[in-house]
Amino acid sequence: MTEVFKVSYVVRGSDHPGAIVNVDERPGVGDRVDLGGRVFTVLEVFELIPPRGEFHFLHVTLQTEPAK
Amino acid sequence: MELVPILKGVELFDGITPEELAAVTRLCQERRYRSGEVITAQGEPGEELFIVCEGFVEVVLSRSQNDPSPRAMVNLGRGQIFGEMALVDHGPRSATVRAVTDGTVVQAIRRQDFNRLCETNHHLGFIVMRNMASDLSFKVRHYHLAGR
C-alpha cells in the first residue's frame, strides 16, 4: 500500500500563489520544496483533515530561501 | 505513459476497483503543454475534466472581461484535477488555467464520457462524485489558509 500525501502549500512573503500537489513522502520542517522551478523552505507542517485510506491531507507553510 | 499507476495516486479515483480504473483510463486523452500555454480559458464552455500528471498548471482569475491584472490563485501539480466545476454545474470555465512548466502533461476526460460511465456504474459514480466534493473542499480549505 503506497501512501499519497496531498499537500496544500502556502508561501509566506512571496508573490507565489501557493500550490496543491501530491507527493510521495511527508514533508518535514526545513525541507526544500521545488514548486515548478522555484525553491522554498518548509516552515510548518500540519494535518489539514484526517487521512482516508492511502491518502494523507497536509498543509505546509513555506518561505523563500534566504539569499546567499 | 502508463496510466493506471498514475491514476491510482489521484484522490478522485480513490476507492474504485481495478476494473473501474481501467475503464477510466480508456476515456483519457493525453495532452502536453509548454510553459505559458493556455489549457482552459475563463468564460469559455467547459466540456472536459483534466488531471495533472506531470509539471504544474496555474489557475488565474480575472474579475472582469478586461481585468488588467488577473490574479494567480494557485498552482496545481501532480495528481490534481481541474475543470471539475464546469463538469458538475455545466457553467462556463470559472478561471483560466495555463501550464507553468515545459512538458506539463495532463489527461483530459470528456464530460459526456465521464457522465455516461458514472451513470452506467453507480458504484464508480458515487465514489468519484464523493471524491470530487472532497477535492473541492480541500481547495476551499487551501484558499482560506492562503487568504485568497
Backbone of each chain as ProteinMPNN parsed JSONL, in Angstrom:
{"seq_chain_A": "MTEVFKVSYVVRGSDHPGAIVNVDERPGVGDRVDLGGRVFTVLEVFELIPPRGEFHFLHVTLQTEPAK", "coords_chain_A": {"N_chain_A": [[0.852, -1.194, 0.0], [0.761, 2.073, -1.033], [1.526, 5.184, 0.267], [-0.018, 8.359, -0.204], [0.594, 11.767, -0.198], [-1.296, 14.458, -0.1], [-0.812, 17.759, -0.591], [-1.302, 21.019, 0.605], [0.238, 23.874, -0.185], [1.318, 26.91, 1.107], [2.839, 29.972, 0.469], [4.843, 32.071, 2.289], [5.525, 35.545, 2.344], [6.004, 36.003, -0.386], [5.329, 36.383, -3.926], [4.351, 34.115, -4.958], [1.61, 31.984, -5.762], [1.071, 29.79, -4.186], [0.418, 26.218, -3.874], [-1.12, 23.091, -4.796], [-0.381, 19.768, -4.506], [0.404, 16.323, -5.088], [2.59, 14.322, -3.196], [5.195, 11.875, -2.585], [6.385, 11.486, -0.146], [6.138, 12.424, 3.308], [6.322, 15.851, 3.958], [8.842, 17.659, 5.81], [9.771, 19.951, 8.454], [12.109, 22.371, 7.458], [12.779, 21.078, 5.133], [13.512, 21.339, 1.595], [11.563, 22.564, -1.051], [10.506, 22.212, -4.35], [8.615, 24.092, -6.405], [7.534, 24.012, -9.374], [9.975, 24.966, -10.417], [10.72, 26.961, -8.701], [12.252, 27.325, -5.595], [11.61, 26.594, -2.207], [11.578, 26.802, 1.433], [10.476, 24.598, 3.983], [8.422, 25.671, 6.584], [6.424, 24.961, 8.396], [4.317, 22.207, 9.164], [1.184, 20.639, 9.063], [-1.599, 18.407, 9.756], [-4.293, 18.64, 7.671], [-6.879, 17.606, 7.259], [-8.314, 14.497, 8.505], [-6.591, 11.414, 7.602], [-7.522, 9.351, 4.769], [-7.861, 6.141, 3.863], [-5.188, 5.426, 1.748], [-4.531, 8.026, 1.502], [-3.197, 11.079, 2.688], [-3.731, 14.263, 4.102], [-2.334, 17.274, 3.989], [-1.191, 20.453, 5.313], [1.159, 22.86, 4.42], [3.385, 25.392, 5.313], [5.461, 27.6, 3.591], [8.591, 29.312, 3.113], [10.495, 31.792, 1.342], [13.73, 30.966, 0.116], [16.6, 32.011, 1.941], [18.642, 34.669, 0.697], [21.837, 33.973, -0.769]], "CA_chain_A": [[0.0, 0.0, 0.0], [1.598, 3.268, -1.16], [0.896, 6.38, 0.818], [-0.01, 9.565, -1.03], [0.43, 12.972, 0.62], [-1.854, 15.587, -0.859], [-0.303, 18.873, 0.217], [-1.642, 22.419, 0.331], [1.406, 24.711, 0.121], [1.151, 28.363, 1.1], [4.173, 30.584, 0.523], [4.861, 33.32, 3.055], [6.485, 36.559, 1.92], [6.349, 35.826, -1.798], [4.191, 36.549, -4.836], [3.921, 32.787, -5.437], [0.233, 31.775, -5.328], [0.887, 28.541, -3.453], [0.197, 25.071, -4.76], [-1.629, 21.815, -4.278], [0.315, 18.731, -5.273], [0.623, 15.049, -4.403], [3.99, 13.918, -3.069], [5.332, 10.501, -2.106], [6.897, 11.463, 1.232], [5.639, 13.5, 4.159], [7.295, 16.942, 4.089], [9.273, 17.959, 7.166], [10.277, 21.31, 8.651], [13.486, 22.514, 6.977], [12.935, 20.503, 3.782], [13.432, 22.246, 0.451], [10.473, 22.145, -1.937], [10.551, 22.828, -5.677], [7.278, 24.256, -6.987], [7.631, 24.482, -10.757], [11.229, 25.668, -10.688], [11.046, 27.886, -7.604], [12.557, 26.5, -4.428], [11.238, 27.199, -0.933], [11.903, 26.005, 2.612], [9.297, 24.283, 4.791], [8.402, 26.296, 7.914], [5.414, 24.359, 9.259], [3.522, 21.131, 8.542], [0.151, 20.039, 9.921], [-2.621, 17.621, 9.071], [-5.429, 19.519, 7.387], [-8.047, 16.769, 7.59], [-7.83, 13.147, 8.804], [-6.292, 10.591, 6.42], [-8.555, 8.421, 4.295], [-7.164, 5.095, 3.101], [-3.776, 5.717, 1.494], [-4.337, 9.468, 1.298], [-2.998, 11.986, 3.815], [-4.056, 15.619, 3.633], [-1.459, 18.126, 4.797], [-0.961, 21.853, 4.968], [2.566, 23.219, 4.621], [3.753, 26.79, 5.096], [6.801, 27.721, 3.02], [9.165, 30.644, 2.989], [11.518, 31.858, 0.304], [15.067, 30.642, 0.608], [17.386, 33.225, 2.167], [19.661, 34.955, -0.332], [23.178, 33.528, -0.366]], "C_chain_A": [[0.89, 1.248, 0.0], [0.859, 4.481, -0.611], [1.023, 7.552, -0.157], [-0.255, 10.754, -0.1], [-0.045, 14.102, -0.283], [-1.596, 16.843, -0.029], [-0.801, 20.214, -0.323], [-0.444, 23.257, 0.768], [1.0, 26.182, 0.062], [2.526, 28.976, 1.301], [4.087, 31.925, 1.227], [5.911, 34.271, 2.462], [6.912, 36.443, 0.472], [5.112, 36.068, -2.644], [3.695, 35.197, -5.361], [2.522, 32.488, -4.897], [0.025, 30.554, -4.439], [0.533, 27.419, -4.408], [-0.491, 23.94, -4.014], [-1.008, 20.735, -5.146], [0.423, 17.457, -4.432], [2.113, 14.742, -4.359], [4.048, 12.537, -2.413], [5.777, 10.41, -0.647], [6.369, 12.659, 2.012], [6.693, 14.615, 4.27], [7.643, 17.171, 5.564], [9.816, 19.377, 7.253], [11.75, 21.353, 8.244], [13.718, 21.914, 5.607], [12.894, 21.612, 2.731], [12.402, 21.685, -0.522], [10.572, 22.928, -3.247], [9.122, 22.882, -6.231], [7.432, 24.853, -8.385], [8.864, 25.314, -11.032], [11.605, 26.688, -9.627], [11.167, 27.074, -6.317], [12.278, 27.279, -3.139], [11.63, 26.252, 0.204], [10.65, 25.815, 3.464], [9.45, 24.884, 6.19], [7.53, 25.517, 8.889], [4.657, 23.293, 8.479], [2.436, 20.722, 9.532], [-0.889, 19.313, 9.081], [-3.861, 18.48, 8.902], [-6.754, 18.825, 7.696], [-7.536, 15.357, 7.834], [-7.539, 12.349, 7.524], [-7.469, 9.702, 6.054], [-7.867, 7.383, 3.419], [-5.69, 5.439, 2.963], [-3.486, 7.218, 1.476], [-4.227, 10.237, 2.616], [-3.139, 13.405, 3.277], [-3.345, 16.62, 4.542], [-1.508, 19.571, 4.337], [0.481, 22.19, 5.322], [2.739, 24.717, 4.369], [5.208, 26.834, 4.64], [7.29, 29.155, 3.142], [10.226, 30.625, 1.897], [12.882, 31.537, 0.925], [15.848, 31.933, 0.837], [18.433, 33.419, 1.075], [21.037, 34.562, 0.159], [24.221, 34.552, -0.741]], "O_chain_A": [[1.679, 1.452, 0.923], [-0.281, 4.759, -0.982], [2.037, 7.709, -0.837], [-1.199, 10.746, 0.69], [0.702, 14.623, -1.111], [-2.094, 16.977, 1.089], [-0.732, 20.499, -1.519], [-0.146, 23.34, 1.96], [0.41, 26.635, -0.919], [3.283, 28.563, 2.179], [3.342, 32.81, 0.806], [7.023, 33.864, 2.127], [8.055, 36.75, 0.133], [3.986, 35.975, -2.156], [2.73, 35.143, -6.122], [2.259, 32.707, -3.715], [-1.092, 30.31, -3.983], [0.368, 27.641, -5.607], [-0.449, 23.848, -2.787], [-1.098, 20.782, -6.373], [0.522, 17.52, -3.207], [2.814, 14.884, -5.361], [3.093, 12.089, -1.779], [5.574, 9.388, 0.009], [6.178, 13.748, 1.469], [7.836, 14.344, 4.639], [6.831, 16.906, 6.45], [10.266, 19.94, 6.255], [12.538, 20.49, 8.63], [14.735, 22.197, 4.972], [12.318, 22.677, 2.951], [12.372, 20.482, -0.784], [10.706, 24.152, -3.244], [8.505, 21.849, -6.491], [7.456, 26.074, -8.542], [8.805, 26.272, -11.803], [12.712, 27.226, -9.659], [10.309, 26.252, -5.995], [12.65, 28.444, -2.997], [11.963, 25.087, -0.013], [9.862, 26.744, 3.645], [10.441, 24.656, 6.883], [7.854, 25.419, 10.073], [4.39, 23.45, 7.288], [2.723, 20.482, 10.705], [-1.044, 19.558, 7.884], [-4.413, 18.987, 9.878], [-7.637, 19.407, 8.325], [-6.425, 15.036, 7.413], [-8.164, 12.58, 6.489], [-8.294, 9.348, 6.896], [-7.349, 7.713, 2.353], [-5.019, 5.714, 3.958], [-2.326, 7.628, 1.44], [-5.041, 10.073, 3.525], [-2.727, 13.708, 2.158], [-3.707, 16.789, 5.706], [-1.81, 19.884, 3.185], [0.96, 21.843, 6.402], [2.298, 25.242, 3.346], [6.074, 26.187, 5.228], [6.497, 30.089, 3.259], [10.783, 29.577, 1.572], [13.132, 31.807, 2.099], [15.772, 32.853, 0.023], [19.032, 32.457, 0.592], [21.384, 34.771, 1.321], [25.407, 34.35, -0.481]]}, "seq_chain_B": "MELVPILKGVELFDGITPEELAAVTRLCQERRYRSGEVITAQGEPGEELFIVCEGFVEVVLSRSQNDPSPRAMVNLGRGQIFGEMALVDHGPRSATVRAVTDGTVVQAIRRQDFNRLCETNHHLGFIVMRNMASDLSFKVRHYHLAGR", "coords_chain_B": {"N_chain_B": [[2.728, 6.752, -21.797], [2.2, 5.147, -18.738], [-0.86, 4.678, -17.483], [-2.421, 3.602, -15.328], [-0.915, 3.319, -12.787], [-0.513, 6.033, -12.329], [-3.094, 7.152, -12.15], [-3.994, 5.79, -9.932], [-2.88, 7.183, -7.896], [-4.396, 9.433, -7.706], [-6.675, 11.331, -5.974], [-9.337, 11.514, -6.772], [-9.998, 9.041, -7.8], [-9.782, 7.3, -5.731], [-10.692, 4.403, -4.126], [-12.145, 3.114, -6.084], [-12.546, 0.133, -8.082], [-9.964, -2.031, -9.559], [-10.86, -2.757, -12.119], [-12.711, -0.783, -12.668], [-11.03, 1.399, -12.672], [-9.519, 0.817, -14.893], [-11.46, 1.174, -16.834], [-11.776, 3.912, -16.665], [-9.289, 4.778, -17.603], [-9.546, 4.298, -20.282], [-10.992, 6.401, -21.17], [-9.352, 8.546, -21.164], [-7.427, 11.191, -22.537], [-4.29, 12.084, -23.569], [-2.451, 15.118, -23.163], [0.066, 17.502, -23.955], [1.873, 20.346, -22.812], [3.554, 23.492, -23.278], [5.409, 25.849, -21.276], [3.346, 28.483, -20.231], [1.336, 28.072, -22.077], [-2.161, 28.107, -22.713], [-4.648, 26.147, -21.23], [-7.322, 25.94, -20.428], [-9.773, 28.501, -20.843], [-11.039, 31.239, -19.036], [-14.527, 31.759, -18.864], [-15.149, 30.457, -21.209], [-16.978, 27.701, -22.75], [-17.128, 24.65, -20.883], [-16.093, 21.436, -21.377], [-14.621, 19.358, -20.526], [-12.833, 17.413, -18.072], [-9.78, 17.672, -16.275], [-6.667, 16.094, -15.473], [-3.717, 16.533, -13.732], [-0.666, 15.23, -14.612], [2.103, 15.471, -14.918], [4.392, 18.103, -14.127], [3.322, 21.546, -13.611], [0.297, 23.472, -13.371], [-1.184, 26.73, -13.624], [-3.735, 28.458, -11.981], [-5.72, 31.067, -12.914], [-7.485, 34.011, -12.192], [-9.743, 36.344, -13.5], [-11.283, 39.423, -12.713], [-12.995, 40.865, -14.245], [-13.999, 41.277, -17.722], [-11.994, 42.744, -19.025], [-9.913, 42.787, -17.224], [-7.001, 44.197, -16.027], [-5.104, 43.104, -14.418], [-5.079, 40.092, -13.837], [-5.521, 37.556, -11.322], [-3.315, 35.26, -9.915], [-4.31, 32.271, -8.566], [-3.697, 29.7, -7.547], [-1.251, 27.108, -7.915], [-1.372, 23.975, -9.523], [-0.271, 20.697, -9.112], [1.111, 17.415, -9.677], [-1.301, 14.834, -9.725], [-3.53, 16.39, -9.268], [-6.815, 17.707, -9.987], [-8.579, 19.648, -12.442], [-11.104, 21.824, -13.881], [-13.349, 20.626, -13.022], [-15.55, 21.972, -12.013], [-17.101, 23.013, -14.133], [-17.78, 20.619, -15.148], [-19.555, 19.609, -13.325], [-21.513, 21.648, -12.903], [-22.152, 22.592, -15.395], [-21.591, 25.149, -16.191], [-19.799, 28.074, -17.526], [-16.169, 28.1, -17.925], [-14.548, 28.781, -14.889], [-12.155, 29.955, -14.43], [-8.967, 30.817, -15.879], [-6.625, 28.443, -16.994], [-3.262, 27.69, -17.19], [-0.215, 26.235, -18.44], [2.604, 25.941, -16.308], [5.134, 24.908, -16.401], [7.464, 23.707, -18.864], [6.633, 20.852, -20.804], [4.469, 20.024, -19.364], [2.08, 17.639, -18.512], [-1.18, 16.575, -19.052], [-4.167, 14.664, -18.476], [-7.127, 14.439, -20.268], [-10.624, 14.206, -19.833], [-13.648, 13.746, -21.392], [-16.724, 15.377, -20.635], [-19.168, 14.199, -21.35], [-18.49, 11.509, -21.755], [-17.515, 10.868, -19.226], [-19.762, 11.293, -17.569], [-21.453, 9.374, -18.65], [-20.163, 7.025, -17.948], [-20.347, 7.181, -15.157], [-23.092, 7.025, -14.859], [-23.714, 4.508, -15.793], [-22.355, 2.884, -14.083], [-22.95, 2.801, -10.947], [-21.591, 2.482, -8.534], [-18.971, 3.347, -9.1], [-19.696, 5.908, -9.904], [-20.738, 7.029, -7.515], [-18.461, 6.99, -5.87], [-16.54, 8.611, -7.251], [-17.883, 11.047, -7.405], [-18.183, 11.66, -4.694], [-15.491, 11.88, -4.04], [-14.825, 14.011, -5.66], [-16.249, 16.073, -4.465], [-14.856, 16.119, -2.065], [-12.364, 16.939, -2.976], [-12.954, 19.531, -3.917], [-13.606, 20.665, -1.485], [-11.135, 20.524, -0.207], [-9.692, 22.313, -1.767], [-11.046, 24.698, -1.13], [-10.38, 24.891, 1.595], [-7.635, 25.253, 1.296], [-7.6, 27.772, -0.032], [-8.657, 29.373, 1.995], [-6.618, 29.221, 3.928], [-4.588, 30.343, 2.497], [-5.49, 32.852, 2.233], [-6.81, 33.788, 0.007]], "CA_chain_B": [[2.622, 6.947, -20.341], [1.404, 4.092, -18.081], [-1.847, 5.493, -16.771], [-3.006, 3.028, -14.104], [-0.242, 3.753, -11.551], [-0.693, 7.473, -12.127], [-4.458, 7.435, -11.692], [-4.157, 5.239, -8.574], [-2.431, 8.211, -6.966], [-5.271, 10.604, -7.81], [-7.732, 11.168, -4.964], [-10.632, 11.364, -7.439], [-10.273, 7.632, -8.089], [-9.526, 6.502, -4.534], [-11.824, 3.576, -3.706], [-12.757, 2.368, -7.177], [-11.898, -1.16, -8.299], [-9.035, -2.008, -10.693], [-11.61, -2.814, -13.381], [-13.287, 0.548, -12.88], [-9.924, 2.302, -13.021], [-9.18, 0.516, -16.29], [-12.49, 1.821, -17.665], [-11.466, 5.353, -16.674], [-8.121, 5.031, -18.47], [-9.968, 4.259, -21.685], [-11.607, 7.702, -21.508], [-8.343, 9.601, -21.027], [-6.677, 11.66, -23.714], [-3.108, 12.783, -23.063], [-2.054, 16.367, -23.829], [1.309, 18.101, -23.437], [1.888, 21.808, -22.967], [4.758, 24.26, -22.934], [5.191, 26.902, -20.283], [2.554, 29.627, -20.677], [0.219, 27.679, -22.943], [-3.46, 28.083, -22.046], [-5.349, 24.857, -21.337], [-8.73, 26.347, -20.456], [-9.892, 29.961, -20.743], [-12.186, 31.7, -18.25], [-15.69, 32.21, -19.62], [-15.469, 29.576, -22.331], [-17.704, 26.5, -22.326], [-16.257, 23.594, -20.361], [-16.589, 20.113, -21.756], [-13.671, 18.316, -20.114], [-12.161, 17.391, -16.776], [-8.354, 17.45, -16.51], [-5.849, 15.551, -14.383], [-2.3, 16.879, -13.933], [0.192, 14.047, -14.442], [3.483, 15.95, -14.78], [4.51, 19.553, -14.188], [2.384, 22.379, -12.848], [-0.542, 24.441, -14.069], [-1.526, 27.887, -12.8], [-5.14, 28.859, -12.076], [-5.707, 32.53, -12.92], [-8.849, 34.531, -12.155], [-9.963, 37.744, -13.866], [-12.502, 39.913, -12.052], [-13.867, 41.381, -15.295], [-13.523, 40.856, -19.046], [-10.749, 43.435, -19.384], [-9.116, 42.924, -15.999], [-5.595, 44.368, -16.413], [-4.196, 42.338, -13.55], [-5.685, 38.86, -13.35], [-4.871, 37.102, -10.101], [-2.963, 33.832, -9.829], [-4.97, 31.75, -7.362], [-2.994, 28.522, -7.031], [-0.663, 26.196, -8.888], [-1.77, 22.588, -9.279], [0.738, 19.763, -9.585], [0.793, 16.002, -9.909], [-2.43, 14.216, -9.034], [-4.645, 17.311, -9.04], [-7.789, 17.819, -11.074], [-9.203, 20.951, -12.674], [-12.192, 21.732, -14.865], [-14.434, 19.831, -12.455], [-16.744, 22.777, -11.742], [-17.925, 23.019, -15.344], [-18.264, 19.247, -15.335], [-20.68, 19.389, -12.416], [-22.619, 22.616, -12.993], [-22.365, 22.915, -16.818], [-21.352, 26.571, -16.41], [-18.55, 28.363, -18.25], [-14.942, 27.96, -17.138], [-14.506, 29.796, -13.832], [-10.813, 30.543, -14.382], [-8.045, 30.396, -16.936], [-5.585, 27.547, -16.496], [-2.172, 27.58, -18.162], [0.935, 25.444, -17.981], [3.694, 26.709, -15.694], [6.421, 24.311, -16.766], [7.532, 22.993, -20.149], [6.423, 19.415, -20.653], [3.34, 19.706, -18.478], [1.234, 16.602, -19.114], [-2.484, 16.372, -18.419], [-5.114, 13.753, -19.105], [-8.436, 15.068, -20.413], [-11.773, 13.291, -19.939], [-14.826, 14.487, -21.848], [-17.849, 15.325, -19.69], [-20.182, 13.247, -21.817], [-17.979, 10.152, -21.491], [-17.404, 10.705, -17.78], [-21.115, 11.15, -17.024], [-22.005, 8.095, -19.092], [-19.545, 5.981, -17.121], [-20.922, 7.283, -13.806], [-24.499, 6.616, -14.889], [-23.809, 3.064, -16.026], [-21.727, 2.199, -12.948], [-23.303, 3.685, -9.833], [-20.541, 2.424, -7.511], [-17.936, 4.269, -9.552], [-20.268, 7.247, -9.904], [-20.811, 7.535, -6.143], [-17.101, 7.207, -5.341], [-15.85, 9.764, -7.855], [-18.582, 12.292, -7.033], [-17.795, 11.932, -3.304], [-14.103, 12.349, -4.043], [-14.788, 15.334, -6.279], [-16.68, 17.004, -3.411], [-13.742, 16.201, -1.118], [-11.313, 17.742, -3.61], [-13.392, 20.924, -3.893], [-13.487, 21.085, -0.088], [-9.698, 20.726, 0.062], [-9.298, 23.568, -2.423], [-11.581, 25.812, -0.33], [-9.524, 24.994, 2.791], [-6.366, 25.847, 0.856], [-7.8, 29.207, -0.283], [-8.822, 30.029, 3.304], [-5.306, 29.337, 4.574], [-3.751, 31.232, 1.684], [-6.075, 34.192, 2.271], [-7.163, 34.192, -1.359]], "C_chain_B": [[1.706, 5.869, -19.754], [0.418, 4.761, -17.131], [-2.299, 4.93, -15.432], [-2.26, 3.461, -12.844], [-0.384, 5.24, -11.273], [-2.074, 7.76, -11.541], [-4.73, 6.852, -10.309], [-3.747, 6.25, -7.517], [-3.253, 9.486, -7.024], [-6.459, 10.386, -6.88], [-9.093, 10.912, -5.607], [-10.999, 9.892, -7.623], [-9.996, 6.716, -6.899], [-10.789, 5.719, -4.162], [-12.516, 2.842, -4.834], [-11.938, 1.106, -7.44], [-10.891, -1.056, -9.455], [-9.749, -2.033, -12.046], [-12.211, -1.443, -13.712], [-12.198, 1.547, -13.289], [-9.51, 2.085, -14.486], [-10.187, 1.167, -17.237], [-12.232, 3.326, -17.76], [-10.311, 5.633, -17.631], [-8.519, 5.056, -19.948], [-10.624, 5.568, -22.123], [-10.576, 8.82, -21.605], [-7.656, 9.915, -22.35], [-5.513, 12.509, -23.209], [-2.822, 14.046, -23.875], [-0.813, 16.927, -23.144], [1.328, 19.577, -23.748], [3.258, 22.371, -22.641], [4.388, 25.333, -21.927], [4.419, 28.071, -20.891], [1.379, 29.265, -21.558], [-1.069, 27.574, -22.138], [-4.154, 26.742, -22.311], [-6.856, 25.082, -21.339], [-8.781, 27.85, -20.247], [-11.175, 30.33, -20.0], [-13.297, 32.192, -19.163], [-16.072, 31.314, -20.785], [-16.25, 28.352, -21.837], [-16.722, 25.418, -21.862], [-16.821, 22.219, -20.632], [-15.698, 18.991, -21.253], [-13.195, 18.526, -18.685], [-10.692, 17.065, -17.05], [-7.672, 16.919, -15.254], [-4.398, 15.893, -14.686], [-1.459, 15.637, -13.631], [1.653, 14.426, -14.242], [3.479, 17.467, -14.869], [3.493, 20.264, -13.314], [1.543, 23.205, -13.8], [-0.885, 25.551, -13.085], [-2.983, 28.264, -13.061], [-5.192, 30.375, -11.894], [-7.136, 33.047, -13.048], [-8.867, 36.007, -12.541], [-11.269, 38.198, -13.241], [-13.481, 40.518, -13.054], [-13.252, 40.988, -16.636], [-12.179, 41.475, -19.415], [-9.88, 43.686, -18.157], [-7.633, 43.044, -16.363], [-4.631, 43.543, -15.561], [-4.891, 41.103, -12.986], [-4.846, 38.256, -12.229], [-4.576, 35.602, -10.164], [-3.494, 33.298, -8.512], [-4.187, 30.604, -6.732], [-2.315, 27.806, -8.205], [-1.08, 24.777, -8.516], [-0.732, 21.664, -9.895], [0.199, 18.355, -9.693], [-0.392, 15.524, -9.05], [-3.633, 15.11, -8.826], [-5.555, 17.375, -10.258], [-8.192, 19.284, -11.233], [-10.222, 20.811, -13.797], [-13.395, 21.006, -14.309], [-15.692, 20.654, -12.205], [-17.678, 22.781, -12.944], [-18.505, 21.629, -15.613], [-19.531, 19.011, -14.517], [-21.835, 20.345, -12.716], [-22.918, 23.079, -14.428], [-22.182, 24.41, -17.11], [-20.083, 26.784, -17.21], [-17.347, 28.152, -17.342], [-14.832, 29.11, -16.138], [-13.156, 30.491, -13.758], [-10.05, 30.102, -15.619], [-6.981, 29.505, -16.304], [-4.512, 27.431, -17.566], [-1.015, 26.8, -17.558], [2.0, 26.369, -17.418], [5.034, 26.213, -16.222], [6.343, 23.683, -18.16], [7.334, 21.504, -19.881], [5.356, 19.062, -19.641], [2.409, 18.727, -19.204], [-0.072, 16.5, -18.334], [-3.237, 15.28, -19.176], [-6.465, 14.45, -19.126], [-9.505, 13.986, -20.537], [-12.991, 14.121, -20.319], [-15.988, 14.29, -20.879], [-18.864, 14.251, -20.074], [-19.75, 11.812, -21.505], [-17.944, 9.867, -19.998], [-18.786, 10.483, -17.158], [-21.725, 9.813, -17.413], [-21.459, 6.956, -18.237], [-20.147, 5.991, -15.716], [-22.368, 6.782, -13.774], [-24.655, 5.114, -15.096], [-23.184, 2.257, -14.897], [-21.908, 3.082, -11.716], [-22.278, 3.631, -8.708], [-19.446, 3.421, -7.861], [-18.45, 5.714, -9.469], [-20.306, 7.839, -8.51], [-19.419, 7.885, -5.634], [-16.482, 8.47, -5.939], [-16.557, 11.078, -7.525], [-18.278, 12.657, -5.584], [-16.378, 12.504, -3.263], [-13.968, 13.735, -4.671], [-15.224, 16.393, -5.262], [-15.552, 17.198, -2.401], [-12.621, 17.074, -1.685], [-11.682, 19.222, -3.607], [-13.265, 21.482, -2.476], [-12.024, 21.368, 0.26], [-9.226, 22.041, -0.555], [-9.802, 24.77, -1.627], [-10.738, 25.993, 0.928], [-8.18, 25.646, 2.435], [-6.527, 27.357, 0.661], [-7.967, 29.969, 1.036], [-7.461, 30.248, 3.96], [-4.396, 30.295, 3.808], [-4.264, 32.671, 1.723], [-6.444, 34.703, 0.901], [-8.641, 34.028, -1.622]], "O_chain_B": [[0.577, 5.694, -20.21], [0.805, 5.334, -16.112], [-2.538, 5.69, -14.493], [-2.899, 3.933, -11.903], [-0.377, 5.663, -10.117], [-2.211, 8.505, -10.571], [-5.593, 7.35, -9.586], [-4.208, 6.188, -6.377], [-2.86, 10.507, -6.46], [-7.163, 9.382, -6.984], [-9.912, 10.177, -5.054], [-12.178, 9.538, -7.604], [-9.979, 5.493, -7.045], [-11.836, 6.314, -3.911], [-13.394, 2.019, -4.576], [-10.77, 1.028, -7.06], [-10.947, -0.11, -10.241], [-9.297, -1.405, -13.003], [-12.22, -1.007, -14.863], [-12.414, 2.417, -14.133], [-9.196, 3.03, -15.209], [-9.821, 1.652, -18.307], [-12.444, 3.934, -18.809], [-10.346, 6.607, -18.382], [-7.903, 5.751, -20.756], [-10.789, 5.811, -23.319], [-10.887, 9.916, -22.073], [-7.354, 9.032, -23.153], [-5.707, 13.511, -22.52], [-2.931, 14.052, -25.101], [-0.66, 16.84, -21.926], [0.863, 20.013, -24.802], [4.015, 21.812, -21.846], [3.219, 25.677, -21.752], [4.795, 28.588, -21.943], [0.497, 30.098, -21.765], [-1.084, 27.03, -21.033], [-4.235, 26.274, -23.447], [-7.581, 24.495, -22.143], [-7.934, 28.414, -19.555], [-12.251, 29.809, -20.293], [-13.054, 32.939, -20.111], [-17.189, 31.397, -21.296], [-16.193, 28.008, -20.656], [-15.619, 25.299, -22.396], [-17.909, 21.882, -20.164], [-15.965, 17.816, -21.507], [-13.161, 19.642, -18.168], [-10.386, 16.278, -17.946], [-8.051, 17.251, -14.13], [-3.899, 15.582, -15.767], [-1.533, 15.071, -12.541], [2.364, 13.773, -13.478], [2.671, 18.053, -15.59], [2.892, 19.679, -12.413], [1.99, 23.592, -14.88], [-0.879, 25.345, -11.871], [-3.411, 28.376, -14.209], [-4.77, 30.904, -10.866], [-7.901, 32.587, -13.896], [-8.118, 36.816, -11.993], [-12.251, 37.455, -13.234], [-14.664, 40.669, -12.751], [-12.148, 40.447, -16.696], [-11.333, 40.828, -20.032], [-9.19, 44.702, -18.079], [-7.059, 42.118, -16.937], [-3.484, 43.316, -15.946], [-5.249, 41.065, -11.809], [-3.627, 38.42, -12.188], [-5.461, 34.789, -10.428], [-3.159, 33.824, -7.45], [-4.035, 30.551, -5.511], [-2.766, 27.899, -9.347], [-1.134, 24.425, -7.338], [-0.356, 21.825, -11.056], [-1.008, 18.134, -9.787], [-0.466, 15.772, -7.846], [-4.645, 14.673, -8.279], [-5.136, 17.135, -11.391], [-8.151, 20.058, -10.277], [-10.219, 19.839, -14.554], [-14.368, 20.783, -15.029], [-16.792, 20.101, -12.185], [-18.885, 22.581, -12.808], [-19.567, 21.484, -16.218], [-20.451, 18.316, -14.948], [-22.991, 19.927, -12.781], [-23.836, 23.87, -14.644], [-22.582, 24.88, -18.175], [-19.372, 25.834, -17.539], [-17.495, 28.038, -16.125], [-15.003, 30.274, -16.501], [-13.028, 31.515, -13.089], [-10.428, 29.154, -16.308], [-6.496, 29.787, -15.208], [-4.81, 27.112, -18.717], [-0.858, 26.719, -16.34], [2.269, 27.437, -17.966], [5.951, 26.999, -16.459], [5.294, 23.194, -18.577], [7.801, 20.968, -18.876], [5.327, 17.949, -19.116], [2.01, 18.953, -20.346], [-0.068, 16.356, -17.111], [-2.976, 15.014, -20.349], [-6.9, 14.993, -18.11], [-9.329, 12.992, -21.242], [-13.323, 15.092, -19.639], [-16.212, 13.192, -20.37], [-19.349, 13.499, -19.228], [-20.554, 11.002, -21.044], [-18.294, 8.774, -19.553], [-18.962, 9.596, -16.323], [-22.426, 9.187, -16.618], [-22.191, 6.044, -17.853], [-20.424, 4.933, -15.15], [-22.809, 6.191, -12.789], [-25.624, 4.518, -14.626], [-23.458, 1.063, -14.768], [-21.118, 3.994, -11.473], [-22.1, 4.617, -7.993], [-19.043, 4.236, -7.031], [-17.74, 6.616, -9.025], [-19.956, 9.004, -8.317], [-19.215, 8.944, -5.039], [-15.955, 9.308, -5.207], [-15.904, 12.112, -7.382], [-18.129, 13.838, -5.267], [-16.1, 13.472, -2.555], [-13.115, 14.529, -4.274], [-14.645, 17.478, -5.202], [-15.319, 18.314, -1.935], [-12.006, 17.854, -0.958], [-10.837, 20.074, -3.33], [-12.865, 22.631, -2.289], [-11.722, 22.345, 0.945], [-8.459, 22.786, 0.055], [-9.078, 25.752, -1.461], [-10.413, 27.122, 1.295], [-7.663, 26.48, 3.179], [-5.696, 28.135, 1.129], [-7.472, 31.088, 1.172], [-7.182, 31.327, 4.483], [-3.547, 30.968, 4.393], [-3.569, 33.596, 1.304], [-6.402, 35.907, 0.649], [-9.108, 34.322, -2.722]]}, "name": "protein", "num_of_chains": 2, "seq": "MTEVFKVSYVVRGSDHPGAIVNVDERPGVGDRVDLGGRVFTVLEVFELIPPRGEFHFLHVTLQTEPAKMELVPILKGVELFDGITPEELAAVTRLCQERRYRSGEVITAQGEPGEELFIVCEGFVEVVLSRSQNDPSPRAMVNLGRGQIFGEMALVDHGPRSATVRAVTDGTVVQAIRRQDFNRLCETNHHLGFIVMRNMASDLSFKVRHYHLAGR"}
